[in-house]
Amino acid sequence: MPYGFNGKWLRVNLSTGSLRIEEVPEELYREYLGGRGIAAYVLFKELKPGTDPLSPGNKLVFATSVITGTPVPGVNRIVVAAKSPLTGTYGESEAGGFFAPELKNSGFDVVIVEGASEKPVYLWIKDGRAELRDATRLWGLTTKETVEEIKKELGEPLARIGCIGPAGEKLVRFANIMFENRYAAGRGGLGAVMGSKNLKAIAVRATGKTVKFYDEKKLVEIVKWFNDNWKKQPGAVSRSEYGTAELITPFDKDGILPTLNFRGGSFKEAFKVSGEVLNKTILVSKSGCFACPIRCKRDVKTSEPYETDPSYGGPEYETIVSFGPLCGVSDLNVIAKANQICNAYGVDTISAGVAVAFAMELFDKGVLTPEDTGGLEVRFGDGNGALRLLEMIVKREGFGDVLAEGVRRAAEKIGRGAEKYAMHVKSREIPMHEPRGKVGVGLQYALSPIGADHMQAPHDATYERITQHLTALGLTRPVNRLMLDHEKVKAVYYGMLWWGLEDCMGVCKFVFTPHSAGVLTPNHMVEIVNAATGWGMSLWSLMKASERAFNLARAFNVREGFKREEDVLPPRFFEELESGSRKGQRIKKEEFDKAVKLFYEIAGWDEEGRPTPGKLYELGLDYVVAELYKG
């Protein structure tokens, strides 16, 4: 019998109402592992080029991996993928929590949703059985209300539920999928894909375990080692104590805290929104994900006029900065309220915050006036205005309907030079990491298959000091964070393969080195995979599987018509930072263009960014060659 996976996928056709269990051979798991690998495989093989992301023709994939369900901390993330309605590219997002282990233990490794229902439905999976249920009365409910009503209807208080809120129903292009109202598959608009299919939720319950692992004793040993050692790692202890908000104070001092729509790198009131202040003022408890003792999630509570509910969790670093310094806002209560609105209605906090900051700058530059926005005027520092505009976005009301399309489409509609202030790559809004102070981040923004994303590779400071964790990945030479030479390009490429492997595995990037909070090492990854499966894999073979998935996602985009000119950064990053300790710092465009070209060569892509036939054949992607090189 196989170890590490069920070998069963659930295919749900919402147009016909049919549900089918498919048997999947072990060879496919060996080649693609799970997560991104399987999702990219399904979407490339099954999606027709040019498919409208919000049409019944799009497919939505929920994928676990061959190590999901092991008791190892951090191995708990569900990978969700579809063609993105925000970018038009391969779209992927991951969420922590408890959904992925529950899905796998229910008997299915993967769920593929296709077609569209005529009326709202939700999918109920329990112990190898599945059915579609009417969700008409759930339509319009917030994520928390949806979870509570489904659990009540099913009589299953322990069910794990992923759902959309009203923003997904209204097809906001950066709507997300929320799991237990606090864990988000946040980016790329996958919640809008669910909304377009009239799929309100997926509920899962497993009363036992369906998967066996090859060496349970070894897995327990790894867990024990983790529990005995994580408190010896300062980065892990700090992450447990402050969550991702720990980054705000050091980033501000370093001049890389995105401020005023990326005009500056330092915010004079940054300490007011720091992790230290959050802990002392609005934090009520900490929470975490399946099998993880670090518990880096924050649960917050604030009072009127910005009252919040701790069941929606609390703002992470990205949310704090996108609605805080990026908008010139220093009130943690406002930021916590913005976080709750996003989680309740189901939208990505990064894209939403960037959209608000974009509008603020347009008012600042005189591109927008109250006449354009139905009387609303929002300027930097206006927390109340930011919340009002956010509510308009999630409800698609007034000018919010324009911003709900994302900043690229909004800028095109507004015109009058608004495009200059729209911070995105491939239509996906820029995360809260300033590439003028860590240039490799800019390279991964441009070359990520899903658009601007900060979780594609370790950031530049990682490569300044060579450790055994980097040498395990083949990186032996330190490189300065501001350098964009051949060593940095190589480091980013290898880093993208390593973090891409973690996405194939459904693993939290915080628990593995070389992340500063990491405890487990690349060699631990090999041990975990082999203990789960018994396959005898090497780190090289695992990295090759990641490279296979990376090239599949790239090939998907090439087939959709994306070319070299889309692998760029917003012009602002080639201009000087206006404030902070790195004032005057910029990325030199000629160096950046040269780095992109070199990345193509290292990756085995041609001058247009297409994976070459030789590279595809080497990865066993013969069917991709047939698609990309027809005739």
C-alpha positions in Angstrom: 0.0 0.0 0.0 1.2 3.6 -0.6 2.4 5.7 2.3 1.9 9.5 2.6 -1.2 9.9 0.4 -4.7 8.6 -0.2 -4.4 8.3 -3.9 -7.9 9.8 -4.3 -9.0 13.1 -5.7 -12.5 14.5 -5.5 -13.8 16.2 -8.7 -16.9 18.4 -8.3 -18.7 19.6 -11.3 -21.0 22.4 -10.1 -22.8 22.7 -13.5 -24.1 19.1 -13.4 -24.0 18.6 -9.7 -21.9 15.5 -10.1 -19.1 14.3 -7.7 -16.5 11.8 -8.8 -13.7 10.1 -6.9 -10.6 9.6 -9.1 -7.8 7.1 -8.4 -4.4 8.7 -8.9 -1.2 6.7 -9.4 1.8 7.0 -7.1 4.1 8.1 -10.0 2.2 11.4 -10.2 2.8 12.1 -6.5 6.5 11.3 -6.9 6.8 13.8 -9.7 4.7 16.6 -8.3 4.6 16.0 -4.5 1.4 18.0 -3.9 0.5 21.7 -3.4 1.8 23.9 -6.2 3.1 20.9 -8.1 -0.3 19.2 -8.4 -2.2 22.4 -8.8 -0.1 23.6 -11.7 -0.3 20.2 -13.3 -4.1 20.2 -13.2 -4.5 23.7 -14.4 -2.0 23.4 -17.3 -3.4 20.0 -18.4 -7.1 20.9 -18.1 -7.6 24.6 -18.6 -8.2 26.0 -22.1 -5.9 28.9 -22.9 -7.8 32.2 -22.8 -10.4 31.0 -20.3 -12.2 33.8 -18.5 -11.2 33.4 -14.8 -14.7 34.2 -13.7 -16.4 31.8 -16.1 -17.5 28.2 -15.5 -14.5 27.1 -17.5 -12.0 28.1 -14.8 -11.1 25.4 -12.3 -10.4 25.7 -8.6 -7.9 23.3 -7.0 -7.5 22.6 -3.3 -4.3 20.5 -2.8 -2.5 18.9 0.1 0.8 17.1 -0.2 2.5 13.8 0.7 3.6 15.1 4.1 0.3 16.8 5.0 -1.1 15.3 8.2 2.2 14.4 9.7 2.6 15.8 13.2 5.5 18.0 12.2 5.1 21.7 13.1 4.4 23.9 10.1 3.2 21.1 7.8 -0.4 22.3 7.7 -1.0 24.6 4.7 -3.6 24.1 2.1 -2.7 25.3 -1.4 -5.5 26.8 -3.5 -5.0 27.6 -7.2 -7.0 28.7 -10.3 -6.5 31.1 -13.1 -6.4 34.5 -11.3 -9.2 37.0 -12.0 -6.8 39.7 -10.8 -3.8 38.9 -12.9 -4.9 36.5 -15.6 -1.9 34.4 -14.7 -1.6 31.1 -12.8 -3.0 32.0 -9.5 -2.1 30.4 -6.2 -2.5 31.2 -2.5 -1.9 29.2 0.7 -3.5 29.2 4.1 -2.5 27.7 7.4 -4.7 26.5 10.2 -6.4 23.1 10.3 -8.2 22.6 7.0 -5.4 20.8 5.0 -4.9 17.9 7.6 -8.7 17.6 8.0 -9.2 17.3 4.2 -6.5 14.7 3.8 -7.7 12.6 6.8 -11.2 12.8 5.3 -9.9 10.6 2.5 -9.0 13.1 -0.3 -5.6 14.6 -1.2 -7.1 17.0 -3.7 -10.4 18.6 -4.5 -11.0 20.0 -8.1 -14.0 22.3 -8.5 -15.2 23.0 -12.1 -18.3 24.5 -13.7 -20.8 26.8 -11.9 -23.9 26.2 -10.0 -27.2 27.9 -10.9 -27.8 28.6 -7.2 -25.5 29.0 -4.1 -24.2 25.7 -2.7 -21.6 24.4 -0.3 -19.6 21.2 -0.4 -19.7 18.9 2.6 -17.0 16.2 2.9 -16.9 13.7 5.7 -14.9 10.4 6.0 -14.6 9.8 2.2 -18.1 10.9 1.3 -19.2 14.2 -0.2 -22.4 16.0 -1.2 -23.5 19.4 -2.4 -25.9 21.3 -0.1 -28.0 24.4 -0.7 -26.4 27.6 0.5 -29.1 30.1 -0.6 -29.7 31.2 3.0 -25.9 31.6 3.5 -25.4 34.0 0.6 -24.6 37.5 1.9 -23.4 36.3 5.3 -19.9 37.2 6.6 -17.3 34.5 6.9 -17.9 34.1 10.7 -21.7 33.9 10.2 -21.2 31.4 7.4 -19.0 29.1 9.5 -21.3 29.2 12.5 -24.4 28.5 10.4 -22.8 25.5 8.5 -21.6 23.9 11.7 -25.0 24.4 13.3 -26.8 22.9 10.2 -24.5 19.9 10.1 -24.4 19.4 13.8 -20.6 19.2 13.4 -18.8 21.7 15.7 -15.4 20.3 14.8 -15.8 20.7 11.0 -13.2 22.8 9.3 -14.6 25.3 6.8 -13.2 27.4 4.0 -15.6 30.0 2.7 -16.1 33.3 1.0 -17.7 36.5 2.3 -19.8 39.0 0.5 -16.8 40.4 -1.4 -16.3 37.0 -3.1 -19.9 36.9 -4.0 -19.6 40.4 -5.6 -16.5 39.2 -7.5 -14.1 41.7 -6.0 -11.0 40.8 -8.0 -8.9 40.4 -4.8 -11.5 38.6 -2.8 -10.0 35.8 -0.7 -11.0 32.4 0.8 -11.1 32.5 4.6 -10.6 29.4 6.7 -12.2 29.6 10.2 -12.6 33.4 9.6 -8.9 34.0 10.4 -6.6 31.9 8.1 -6.6 33.4 4.6 -5.8 32.1 1.1 -5.4 35.7 0.6 -4.0 36.7 -2.7 -5.0 36.7 -6.4 -8.8 36.8 -6.1 -9.5 33.1 -5.6 -12.5 34.0 -3.5 -14.0 35.7 -6.6 -13.5 32.4 -8.5 -15.5 30.7 -5.8 -18.1 33.4 -6.0 -18.4 33.1 -9.8 -19.1 29.4 -9.3 -21.8 30.1 -6.6 -19.8 28.0 -4.2 -20.1 29.6 -0.8 -18.0 27.1 1.2 -16.3 23.8 1.6 -16.8 22.0 5.0 -14.7 19.0 5.9 -14.7 16.6 8.8 -12.6 13.5 9.5 -13.3 11.3 12.4 -10.2 9.2 12.0 -7.0 9.0 9.9 -7.0 7.5 6.4 -3.3 7.9 5.6 -0.4 5.8 6.9 3.1 7.1 7.0 6.2 4.9 6.3 8.2 5.6 9.5 5.9 7.0 12.2 8.7 6.7 14.8 11.0 8.9 12.8 8.3 11.6 12.4 7.8 11.6 16.2 11.6 11.9 16.7 11.6 15.0 14.4 8.6 16.5 16.3 10.4 15.9 19.6 13.6 17.5 18.3 11.6 20.6 17.2 9.8 20.9 20.5 13.1 20.6 22.4 15.0 23.1 20.2 12.7 25.9 18.9 13.1 28.0 22.1 16.8 28.0 21.5 16.3 29.9 18.2 16.0 33.7 18.9 14.0 34.2 15.7 11.5 31.6 16.6 11.1 32.9 20.1 10.6 36.5 18.8 8.0 35.3 16.2 6.1 33.5 19.0 6.2 36.6 21.2 5.3 39.3 18.7 4.1 37.5 15.6 5.0 39.0 12.2 4.5 42.5 13.7 8.0 42.2 15.2 9.3 43.4 11.8 7.9 46.9 12.0 10.4 48.5 14.3 13.6 47.1 12.7 12.2 47.7 9.2 11.5 51.3 10.1 15.0 51.8 11.5 16.5 50.2 8.4 14.5 52.6 6.1 12.6 49.8 4.3 9.1 50.2 5.9 6.7 51.0 3.0 5.2 54.5 3.7 2.8 56.7 1.8 2.2 54.4 -1.1 5.9 53.4 -1.3 7.2 57.0 -1.5 9.3 56.6 1.7 10.9 53.9 3.8 10.3 55.3 7.3 7.2 56.3 9.2 7.6 58.8 12.1 4.9 57.1 14.2 5.9 53.5 13.4 6.3 52.5 17.0 2.6 53.2 17.6 1.8 50.3 15.3 4.6 48.0 16.3 4.4 44.5 17.7 5.5 45.7 21.1 2.6 48.2 21.3 0.1 45.8 19.9 1.0 43.3 22.7 0.6 45.9 25.4 -2.7 47.4 24.1 -5.1 45.3 22.0 -3.8 41.7 22.2 -6.0 39.3 24.1 -4.6 35.9 23.2 -2.3 34.1 20.8 -3.3 31.2 18.5 -1.6 29.0 16.0 -1.9 26.3 13.4 -2.2 22.5 13.5 0.7 20.8 15.4 2.7 24.1 15.8 3.8 25.2 19.3 5.1 28.6 18.1 1.6 30.1 18.0 2.5 33.3 16.0 -1.1 34.4 15.3 -2.5 37.4 17.2 -6.1 37.7 18.5 -7.0 41.3 19.3 -10.0 43.2 20.7 -10.7 46.9 20.4 -13.5 49.1 21.6 -15.8 51.6 20.0 -15.7 53.4 17.7 -13.5 50.6 16.2 -14.9 47.6 18.0 -13.4 44.2 16.9 -14.1 40.6 17.6 -11.1 38.4 18.6 -12.6 35.4 16.6 -11.4 37.2 13.5 -7.8 37.0 14.7 -5.7 40.1 14.5 -3.6 42.0 11.9 -0.3 40.5 10.7 2.7 42.6 9.6 1.4 43.0 6.0 -2.0 44.2 7.2 -0.6 46.6 9.8 1.7 48.3 7.2 -0.8 48.3 4.3 -3.4 50.1 6.4 -0.9 51.9 8.6 2.3 53.4 7.4 1.4 52.9 3.7 -1.7 55.1 4.3 -0.1 57.4 6.9 -2.3 55.9 9.7 -0.9 55.3 13.2 -3.9 54.1 15.0 -3.8 50.4 15.8 -7.5 50.4 16.5 -8.2 51.6 13.0 -5.9 49.0 11.6 -7.5 46.2 13.6 -10.9 47.3 12.4 -9.7 47.2 8.8 -8.3 43.7 9.3 -11.7 42.6 10.6 -13.6 44.1 7.7 -11.3 42.3 5.3 -11.6 39.0 7.1 -15.4 39.3 7.5 -16.1 40.3 3.9 -13.3 38.2 2.5 -10.7 40.3 0.8 -6.9 40.4 0.6 -5.6 42.9 3.1 -2.5 43.7 1.0 -4.4 44.5 -2.2 -7.1 46.4 -0.2 -4.6 48.5 1.7 -2.6 49.3 -1.5 -5.9 50.3 -3.2 -6.7 52.7 -0.4 -3.2 54.2 -0.4 -3.4 54.5 -4.2 -6.6 56.6 -3.9 -5.0 58.7 -1.1 -2.1 59.6 -3.3 -4.4 60.4 -6.2 -6.1 63.0 -4.0 -2.7 64.2 -2.9 -1.6 64.7 -6.5 -4.9 66.3 -7.6 -5.8 63.4 -9.9 -8.9 62.7 -7.9 -11.4 65.1 -6.5 -14.6 64.5 -4.4 -16.5 64.9 -7.6 -15.0 61.7 -8.8 -15.8 59.7 -5.7 -19.3 60.7 -4.8 -18.2 63.3 -2.3 -15.7 61.2 -0.4 -12.2 62.7 0.1 -9.5 60.4 1.5 -6.0 61.7 2.3 -2.9 60.2 3.9 -3.4 59.9 7.7 -7.2 59.8 7.5 -8.1 56.5 9.3 -11.8 57.1 9.2 -11.7 57.8 5.5 -9.7 54.7 4.9 -12.3 52.5 6.7 -15.1 54.1 4.8 -13.4 53.6 1.4 -12.6 50.0 2.4 -16.3 49.3 3.2 -17.1 50.8 -0.2 -14.6 48.4 -1.9 -15.9 45.2 -0.2 -19.5 46.1 -1.0 -18.7 47.5 -4.5 -20.4 50.7 -3.7 -19.7 54.0 -5.5 -16.0 54.6 -6.2 -15.2 51.4 -4.2 -16.5 49.5 -7.3 -13.7 51.0 -9.3 -11.0 50.1 -6.7 -12.5 46.6 -6.4 -11.1 45.8 -9.8 -7.5 46.3 -8.4 -5.2 49.2 -8.9 -4.1 48.5 -12.5 -7.7 48.4 -13.8 -8.7 51.3 -11.6 -5.8 53.4 -12.9 -6.8 52.6 -16.5 -10.4 53.7 -15.8 -9.4 56.8 -14.0 -6.8 57.9 -16.5 -5.1 61.3 -16.1 -1.8 59.7 -15.3 -3.1 57.6 -12.5 -1.1 54.6 -13.8 2.1 56.2 -12.4 0.8 55.6 -8.8 -0.6 52.1 -9.2 1.8 49.8 -7.4 1.5 46.3 -8.9 3.3 43.7 -10.9 1.1 41.8 -13.4 -1.9 43.6 -11.8 -1.2 42.1 -8.4 -0.6 44.8 -5.7 2.9 45.1 -4.2 3.4 43.6 -0.7 4.8 45.5 2.2 8.5 44.9 1.5 10.6 47.7 -0.1 12.9 46.4 -2.9 15.0 49.5 -2.9 16.5 48.3 0.4 16.6 44.6 -0.6 16.8 44.4 -4.4 16.4 40.6 -4.7 12.8 41.0 -3.4 12.2 43.2 -6.5 13.5 40.5 -8.7 11.1 37.9 -7.2 8.3 40.4 -7.5 8.9 40.6 -11.2 9.6 37.0 -11.9 7.0 35.3 -9.6 4.5 33.3 -11.7 1.6 34.8 -9.6 2.5 38.5 -9.7 4.1 40.6 -7.0 4.6 38.3 -4.0 7.0 38.5 -1.0 6.9 34.7 -0.2 8.6 33.5 -3.3 12.2 33.4 -2.0 14.1 34.3 1.2 14.8 38.0 1.4 18.2 39.6 0.7 19.5 39.8 4.3 19.5 36.0 4.3 22.3 35.8 1.8 24.7 38.3 3.5 26.1 35.6 5.8 26.6 32.1 4.6 25.3 29.4 6.9 25.2 25.6 6.6 21.5 26.0 5.7 22.5 28.0 2.6 25.3 25.7 1.7 22.8 22.8 1.7 21.0 24.7 -1.0 24.2 25.2 -3.0 24.8 28.8 -2.0 28.4 29.3 -0.8 29.2 33.0 -1.4 27.7 35.9 0.6 26.2 38.8 -1.3 25.2 42.3 -0.1 21.5 43.1 0.0 21.9 46.0 -2.3 23.9 44.1 -4.9 22.1 42.9 -8.1 24.9 40.9 -9.6 25.2 37.3 -10.8 25.5 36.0 -7.3 22.3 37.7 -6.2 20.4 36.4 -9.3 21.6 32.9 -8.5 20.6 33.2 -4.9 17.1 34.4 -5.8 16.7 31.6 -8.3 17.8 28.9 -5.8 15.7 30.6 -3.1 12.7 30.5 -5.3 13.2 26.8 -5.8 13.5 26.2 -2.1 10.4 28.2 -1.1 8.7 26.7 -4.1 9.4 23.3 -2.7 7.7 24.4 0.5 4.7 25.4 -1.5 4.6 22.0 -3.1 4.7 20.5 0.4 2.2 22.8 2.0 4.7 23.9 4.6 5.0 27.2 6.6 8.0 29.1 5.5 8.6 30.4 9.0 9.5 27.1 10.5 12.3 26.1 8.0 15.7 27.7 7.6 17.1 29.9 6.2 14.2 32.0 7.4 15.2 34.0 10.5 12.5 32.2 12.5 13.3 28.8 11.1 14.0 25.8 13.2 13.9 22.8 10.8 16.6 22.6 8.1 16.6 21.6 4.4 18.0 18.2 5.5 15.0 17.8 7.8 12.8 18.3 4.8 14.3 15.2 3.2 13.9 13.2 6.4 10.3 14.2 6.7 9.4 13.3 3.1 11.1 9.9 3.3 9.6 9.1 6.7 6.2 9.9 5.3 6.6 8.1 2.0 9.5 5.6 2.2 10.6 6.8 -1.2 14.3 7.5 -0.4 14.2 11.0 -2.0 17.3 13.3 -2.0 17.3 17.1 -1.6 18.3 17.3 -5.3 15.3 15.3 -6.4 12.9 17.4 -4.2 14.4 20.6 -5.6 13.9 19.2 -9.1 10.2 18.6 -8.3 10.0 22.3 -7.3 11.7 23.4 -10.5 9.1 21.2 -12.4 6.2 23.1 -10.7 7.9 26.5 -11.2 8.3 25.9 -14.9 4.7 24.5 -15.2 3.4 27.8 -13.7 5.6 29.8 -16.0 4.5 27.8 -19.0 0.9 28.4 -18.0 1.5 32.2 -18.2 3.4 31.9 -21.5 0.5 30.0 -23.0 -1.8 32.8 -21.8 0.3 35.4 -23.7 2.6 36.8 -21.0 6.0 37.9 -22.3 9.2 39.6 -21.2 7.6 43.1 -20.9 5.4 41.9 -18.0 8.5 40.9 -15.8 8.9 44.4 -14.6 8.6 46.6 -11.5 6.5 49.8 -11.1 8.6 52.9 -12.2 8.6 54.2 -8.6 11.2 51.6 -7.5 13.6 53.1 -10.1 13.2 56.5 -8.4 14.8 57.6 -5.1 13.2 56.9 -1.7 11.9 60.1 -0.3 12.5 59.4 3.4 14.1 57.1 6.0 17.6 55.9 6.6 17.9 54.8 2.9 16.6 58.1 1.5 17.9 58.5 -2.0 18.3 54.8 -2.6 16.9 53.4 -5.9 17.1 50.4 -8.1 19.1 51.1 -11.3 16.8 50.0 -14.2 19.7 48.9 -16.4 21.0 46.6 -13.7 17.6 45.3 -13.1 16.9 44.5 -16.7 20.3 42.8 -16.9 19.4 40.7 -13.9 16.1 39.6 -15.4 17.9 38.5 -18.5 20.5 36.5 -16.5 17.7 34.9 -14.4 16.2 33.7 -17.7 19.5 32.1 -18.7 20.0 30.4 -15.3 16.4 29.1 -15.4 16.8 27.7 -18.9 14.4 30.1 -20.5 14.7 31.9 -23.8 14.9 35.7 -24.4 11.1 36.0 -24.1 11.0 34.1 -20.9 9.8 30.8 -22.3 11.2 27.6 -20.8 13.3 26.1 -23.6 12.4 22.6 -24.9 15.7 21.3 -23.4 14.7 22.5 -19.9 11.2 21.1 -20.2 12.4 17.7 -21.5 14.9 17.6 -18.6 12.1 18.1 -16.1 9.9 15.5 -17.8 7.4 18.0 -19.1 7.1 16.7 -22.6 3.5 17.6 -22.8 4.4 21.2 -22.1 6.8 21.3 -25.1 3.9 20.0 -27.3 1.8 22.9 -26.1 4.3 25.8 -26.2 6.1 24.8 -29.4 3.2 23.8 -31.7 4.3 23.8 -35.3 
